[in-house]
Amino acid sequence: MSLADGQGGYRVRFDWGPAGADAVSPDAAYVAVVDVLSFTTTLTVAIEQGLHVLPYRWRDDSAVDVARRNGAMLAVLRKEAGPGQVTLSPESILHANLRAEGIDRLVLPSPNGSAIAVRLADAGVTVIGVSLRNAAAAAAWVRQRAGDRPVGVVASGERWPDGSLRPAIEDLLGAGAFLDGLAEGRGWGAGVPDGFSPEAMTALWAYRGVSDGLADALRESVSGRELRGFGFAGDVEVASAAGASKVVPVLLDGWFIDGGS
């Protein structure tokens, strides 16, 4: 058995980063991409606002061109935002009234969650965006549609200064919240849900272990403290609102739309 085949016998799989996405996606009905701070939280909030969202791998001049060609607003870096601009900050989307300004499309660059979503879609995988805000709704949506086909879950993670993957607790917890929903609410003392890989079970129990103090865990995580240090405590608060959203962002023909509507 090769390493890439490691979770192939399981119906519900979990892994990290771009290579992990490749490993859990074969034959999957859906792959859930989780990037809590902040791509999938921002995505969830944007879909709540009725926007269509184009994920984009790079934050460079090509993103400007893509937004222009698609008649979309481009989300800029948090620290570069000027008047009337929105950023990867979910709080900036939450408080913007873009639809009232005639804007219904958003290009959202992100080197982690967005890049993974595009990578999977290019491989023909159906991608859904999952944050803590919509994890329960997304899990219920998938349960109704996946049937006996596998479901993959990818924690996007962050990057160390050398570019290597940094596993990030917020994405582990977001993935675990989604997996908890897939397990159909089995109790704390329940055995292993049928078809869950050991990797998926680890994420599930990590979430269950801190679910009562989820907001505190997110706030005090490395990523949470980093954002708060930069003055974006509101983003952490928006991301911590577990169960606040019923939308299910589904990536179809290059754009995330609400599959739950």
C-alpha positions in Angstrom: 0.0 0.0 0.0 1.4 3.4 -0.9 1.1 6.4 1.4 -1.4 8.0 -1.0 -3.7 5.0 -0.5 -3.7 5.3 3.3 -7.3 6.5 3.8 -8.7 5.1 0.6 -10.7 2.4 2.4 -12.6 4.9 4.5 -15.7 6.8 3.6 -14.8 9.9 5.6 -11.2 11.2 5.3 -9.2 14.1 6.8 -5.8 15.6 5.9 -3.8 18.8 5.8 -2.8 21.2 3.0 -2.5 20.9 -0.7 -0.9 17.4 -0.8 -3.5 16.2 1.8 -6.3 17.5 -0.4 -5.0 15.4 -3.3 -4.8 12.4 -0.9 -8.4 12.5 0.4 -10.2 13.5 -2.9 -10.1 10.4 -5.1 -13.7 9.3 -5.8 -15.1 11.8 -3.2 -18.6 13.1 -3.7 -17.5 16.3 -1.9 -14.3 17.7 -0.4 -14.8 20.3 2.4 -12.0 22.9 2.5 -11.5 24.5 5.9 -9.6 27.8 6.4 -11.1 29.4 9.5 -8.8 32.4 9.8 -9.8 33.6 7.4 -10.7 32.4 3.8 -13.6 30.1 4.5 -15.1 32.4 7.2 -14.9 35.4 4.8 -16.4 33.2 2.1 -19.2 32.1 4.3 -20.0 35.7 5.3 -19.9 36.8 1.6 -22.3 34.0 0.6 -24.5 35.1 3.5 -24.6 38.6 1.9 -25.8 37.1 -1.4 -22.4 37.4 -3.3 -20.8 35.0 -5.7 -17.2 34.4 -4.9 -14.3 33.5 -7.2 -11.4 31.9 -5.3 -8.0 33.0 -6.6 -4.6 31.6 -5.8 -2.5 34.8 -5.9 -2.6 38.3 -4.5 -0.9 40.0 -7.4 -1.7 42.1 -10.5 -3.3 39.2 -12.2 -6.0 39.2 -9.5 -6.8 42.8 -10.5 -7.3 41.7 -14.1 -9.4 38.7 -13.2 -11.7 40.9 -11.1 -12.0 43.5 -13.9 -12.8 40.9 -16.5 -15.5 39.4 -14.3 -17.1 42.7 -13.2 -16.2 41.8 -9.6 -14.8 43.5 -6.6 -11.3 42.4 -5.6 -10.7 41.8 -1.9 -7.3 43.3 -1.0 -4.9 42.7 1.9 -6.2 43.8 5.3 -3.5 46.4 5.7 -3.9 47.8 2.2 -7.6 48.6 2.4 -8.7 52.1 1.5 -12.2 53.7 1.7 -14.8 51.6 0.1 -12.6 48.5 -0.2 -13.1 45.1 1.3 -10.5 42.6 2.4 -10.0 39.0 3.4 -11.3 40.2 6.8 -14.7 38.6 7.3 -15.7 41.6 9.5 -15.1 43.9 6.5 -17.6 41.8 4.4 -20.0 41.5 7.3 -20.4 45.3 7.6 -20.2 46.2 3.9 -23.4 46.7 2.0 -22.0 45.6 -1.3 -25.3 44.4 -2.8 -26.8 47.9 -2.2 -23.8 49.3 -4.2 -24.6 47.0 -7.1 -21.8 44.5 -6.4 -22.7 40.9 -6.5 -19.3 39.3 -7.3 -16.1 39.1 -5.2 -12.7 37.8 -6.1 -11.1 36.4 -3.0 -7.4 35.7 -3.2 -5.9 33.4 -0.5 -2.7 31.3 -0.6 -4.1 28.6 1.5 -7.9 27.8 1.4 -8.5 29.5 -1.9 -5.5 27.9 -3.6 -6.6 24.5 -2.3 -10.2 25.0 -3.5 -9.0 25.9 -7.0 -6.6 23.0 -7.1 -9.4 20.5 -6.2 -11.8 22.1 -8.7 -9.2 21.9 -11.5 -9.0 18.2 -10.7 -12.8 17.8 -11.1 -13.7 17.6 -7.4 -16.8 19.3 -6.1 -15.6 21.6 -3.3 -17.6 23.1 -0.4 -16.3 25.9 1.9 -16.6 25.2 5.6 -16.0 27.5 8.5 -17.1 27.2 12.1 -20.1 29.5 11.2 -21.6 27.0 8.8 -20.0 23.6 9.7 -23.3 22.1 11.0 -25.3 23.3 8.0 -22.7 22.1 5.5 -22.5 18.7 7.2 -26.2 18.3 7.1 -26.2 19.3 3.4 -23.5 16.7 2.6 -25.2 13.9 4.6 -28.3 14.4 2.4 -26.4 14.2 -0.9 -23.2 12.1 -0.6 -24.9 8.7 -0.3 -22.3 6.0 0.0 -19.6 8.0 -1.8 -16.5 9.2 0.2 -16.3 12.7 1.7 -12.9 14.4 2.1 -12.1 17.1 4.6 -9.0 19.3 4.3 -7.6 21.6 7.0 -5.8 24.3 4.9 -3.3 25.3 7.6 -1.0 28.3 7.5 2.6 28.8 6.5 5.8 29.1 8.4 8.2 31.8 7.2 10.1 29.3 5.1 6.9 28.4 3.3 6.3 25.0 4.8 2.9 24.0 6.1 2.0 25.1 9.7 -0.9 23.0 11.0 -3.3 25.5 12.6 -5.6 24.6 15.4 -8.5 26.8 14.1 -8.6 24.6 10.9 -8.4 21.4 13.0 -11.4 22.6 15.0 -13.4 23.7 12.0 -12.8 20.4 10.3 -13.8 18.6 13.6 -17.0 20.6 13.8 -17.9 19.6 10.2 -17.0 15.9 11.0 -19.1 16.1 14.2 -22.1 17.0 12.0 -21.3 14.1 9.6 -21.3 11.8 12.6 -25.0 12.7 13.0 -24.7 14.0 16.6 -23.5 10.7 18.1 -23.0 11.1 21.9 -19.7 11.6 23.7 -19.5 8.0 24.6 -20.3 6.7 21.2 -17.8 4.4 19.4 -16.1 5.2 16.1 -18.6 6.3 13.5 -18.9 3.9 10.6 -16.4 4.7 7.8 -14.4 7.4 9.6 -10.6 7.1 9.2 -8.4 7.5 12.3 -7.3 10.9 11.0 -10.9 12.0 10.7 -11.7 10.7 14.2 -8.7 12.6 15.6 -10.1 15.9 14.2 -13.6 15.0 15.5 -12.5 14.4 19.0 -10.2 17.4 19.0 -13.3 19.5 18.3 -15.4 17.8 20.9 -12.7 18.2 23.5 -12.8 22.0 23.3 -16.3 22.7 21.9 -17.5 24.2 25.2 -14.6 26.7 25.1 -14.4 27.1 21.4 -14.3 30.9 21.3 -11.5 31.0 23.9 -9.5 28.4 22.0 -9.8 30.4 18.8 -8.9 33.7 20.4 -5.9 32.2 22.2 -4.6 30.2 19.2 -1.4 31.4 17.5 -3.4 32.7 14.5 -6.0 34.3 16.8 -3.4 36.1 18.8 -1.6 37.2 15.6 -4.8 38.7 14.2 -5.7 40.4 17.5 -2.2 41.8 17.6 -2.7 43.4 14.2 -5.9 45.0 15.3 -8.3 42.4 13.8 -10.0 41.0 17.0 -13.3 41.4 15.2 -12.3 38.8 12.6 -11.7 36.2 15.3 -15.1 37.0 16.9 -16.8 36.6 13.5 -15.0 33.3 12.9 -15.9 32.0 16.4 -19.7 32.3 15.8 -20.3 28.5 15.4 -23.6 27.7 13.9 -24.4 31.3 13.0 -24.8 30.5 9.3 -27.0 28.2 7.2 -25.3 28.8 3.8 -23.3 26.1 2.0 -20.7 27.6 -0.4 -20.3 25.2 -3.4 -17.7 25.8 -6.1 -19.4 25.5 -9.5 -17.9 26.7 -12.8 -15.2 28.7 -10.9 -17.5 30.5 -8.5 -18.7 29.7 -5.0 -22.5 30.0 -4.7 -25.0 29.0 -2.0 -25.8 25.4 -2.6 -28.3 25.5 0.3 -30.6 28.0 -1.2 
